[in-house]
Amino acid sequence: MPQRKEEFINNEIYHITTRRIGDEILFENIDDYYRGIFSIYEFNNANPVAIQKRRRKIQEIKRKFRNGRGRASTAFVIPDERNKLVEILTFSFMPNHIHLLLRQLEDGGITKFMSKVQTGYAAYFKQKHEIKRKGYFFQGRFNSVRIETTEQLRTVFVYIHANPISLIEPKWKELGIKNPKKAIKFLEEEYKWSSCLDYIGKKNFSSVTERDFMLKVMGGEQGCRDFIENWIEYKSKIRETGEGGPRPL
């Protein structure tokens, strides 16, 4: 990955996007999506990450739990031994790119985190899918936008979680949303490769994100739901009339 020139500021929040070079597919199947989730969790660690050792430990804990040696009264919990580089506030995986909302915790944290994620996932994908081609896997430098206002933060929160709507309505960003009820159902009940479900109270990948700050900003789980649904309704009015009226954020 080419070296970045800009410096990220500790405790500031950034919208990060990264995509595969040439907009080629980044996640071909469900195993790839799960590996992506695993990657953003495990590589959020200033310490060296031994993936195979970590996976064996997880499998051992799972076996003990299934065999009755884990306490039945507790949920399955993997010990968190990470020294985090960033706080992952939100995420959304698309077939050829990733959206992340990150708060940097230590100097160079975002750059180190993204380097680990990109390098680790690229190695996994090339091996699994038997890709022999040399060269970059991701489009070089990832993109970043610093979040400077609460309104911008809320807008990005909704945008990241609404991004998967393009899988069922490909041109919604340009034309608006044709079927708002279908879009809401898709995000709130069907699409699992984002942090949306966890933010509206449906446990999905809850260990990946730090949600307390954003829940406060958005007004709790119901506030998250309301902001997303109001934005979708706004986009549907653009489709119907060409005018969306006042923006809901």
N, C-alpha and C positions, 0 to 999 in steps of 0.2 A: 504494500500500500504506500503510495507516495507520501512524503512527509508534509504535514500541514504547517502553514505559516502562522495562522491566527492562534491566539492563546485564549483558552476558555477560563472563565472566572469562577472560583470556588463559590458555591451556594447560589449561583445563578442558574436559571433554567433555560434549556435549549431544545428546540424542535429539530430532531435529527432524522434525515432520510438517507437510505442507502439502497442501491439497486444493482442487479447483475448487469454486467457489461453487455451492451447491445439490447438491453431490455429482454434478455432471454429469461426463461423460467428459472426461478429461484427455489420454488417449492413444487416438486412434481407430484407428490403424493402425501398421504397422512403422516408417514414416517418422517418425511422431511420437515413437515410443520412441527412435529413433536421435537425433532432434533433442534429446530430453531428456538423453540421455547427453552429447551434444555441449555442451549448455548447462551442465551441472554441472561439466564439465571447463573449458571456455573462460571462464566467468564467475567461476571461482575465481582472480581476478586483481585486485589493487588498481589496476592500470593500466587506462586506457580500453581497451575491447575492440572492435576493428573486425571484426565477424563476417565480412563479405563479403571483406575483404582477407585474413583468416586462412584462409577456405575456399579462396580462390584459391591461396594458398601451399601448402596441403595437396594440392590437386589437381595443382599443378605438380610437387611431390615425387613423387606417385603416378605421374604420367606418365613422369618420368625413370626411376623404378624399373622400370616396365613396359617401357620402351624400352631397357633394358639399360645405362642410364647410371648407375644406382645399383649399388652393389656387391652382387653376387648372394649373397655369403657372409654378408651381414648382413640382419637382419629390417628390415621397414619401420619407420622411426622418424621421428616428427615432433619437431623441436626444441622443447623446453619452455622458453619465454621468459617464463613467468608469474611474477608477484610474488604468491604465494598469500596469500589471506585466511584460509583454514582448511585443516586436513587433513580430507579426506573419508575416514573410516575404513571405513564400510560404507554401502550404499544399497540400496533396493529400490523399483522403480516398480510401482505398481498402476494399474488403468485410470482411477481417479479421484483418486488421491493418491500422495504420495511420502514414503518414510521415509529419513532421513539420520542418520548418527552422525558428528558433527563435533567437531573440536578447534579452538578459536579460536586464531589465531596473532598477531593484532594487534587493537588497540582497535577495537571496532565491527565486527570481521571477519565475524561470523555475520550480523549485520543487513545489512551491505553485500552480502555474498554472496547472501543470500536475496532481497534487493531486485533485484539484477541478474538472478538466475535467473527470478524471477517476472515481472518486467517484460519481459525478452527472450523468454521462452517464450510469454507471453500475446500479444505482438505477432506472433510467428510463427504461432501457432495461429489467431488471428483472421483474419490475412491468408490463410492457406492454406485455411481452411474457410469463408471469406467470411462471417464473423460481423459483423453491423452493430450489434448491441446494445451500448449504452454501459454504463459502470459497471465494477465490479470483476470480474476474471476469477477470481482466487483468493479464498478465504474470508478476506479481510482479513489479520489477523495470523496468522503461522504459529505452531504450538504448539511448546513446548520443555520438556524435562525435563533438569535437570542430573544427571549420573551421579556418584554419591558413593561407591560401594563397588565392589569387584571383582566381587562376586556380582551386583550390579545390572548391571554392564557386560556380564558374560557372558549374563545373562538377556536384555538388550536386543539383544545380538548375535544370539542365536538367534531371538528374536521377529521382528526385522527380516527375517531370511532365511527364516523360516517363513511370513511373511505371505502369499506367493503361493499357499499351499495352499488358501486360500479360493476360488481360481479353479476348483479341482476338487472341493473339499468346502466348500461355502459356509458351513456352520454349525459348522466344526470348533472354533472358539474356545468356543462354548457347549456343544457335545455331545461334543467329542473327535474323534479321527481314526478313521474307519471302516477305511481301508485304508492301514496304515503303509508297506508296501512300495511302493505306488503313489505315496504322498506323497514318499518318499525319492527315488524315481526321477525324479519330476517336478522336484524341486529340484536334484538332482545331475546330471541329464542333459538336461533339456528346457527349463527356464525360464532364459532368458539375461538378463532385465532386472533383475539384481541383482548384488551383488558376491560371491554365494555360490560360484560356479564358481571364481573367482580364489582364494578362500580355501581351497578343497580341491584346488588344484593344476591346475585346468583353465583355461588362459588364455582370457580372455573380453574384459573391458574393464580390463586390468591397469594401464593408465596413469592411470585415474581415481582409484584408492584408494591410500592409504598403509597398508600392511598389516603392517609389521614389528612395531609395538607390539601389535596385536591378536593376531597369530600367537604372540607370546610369552605373552600373557595366556591364550590358548585352548590352548596346548600344541602349536603347529605345525599343519600342514595336516591331519594325522590327528586331532589334538585337536578342530579345528573340525568335522570330519566326525562325530566321536564325540558331541560335544555336541548337534549338530543331530539326529542319529539317535536318541540317547537321549531327547531331548525329544519327538520324534515318537512313540516307543514309549510313553513316559509318557502322552501324550495319547490314544493308542489304548486304553490300559488304562482310562482314564476312560470312554471310549465303551462298553467291554465291561462294566465292573463298577460304574461310578459312583464308583470310588475309584482314584486314580492311584498311591497309595503315596507313598513319599518322593520329593520333587522331585529331579530329576537334576542341578540346578545348586546 
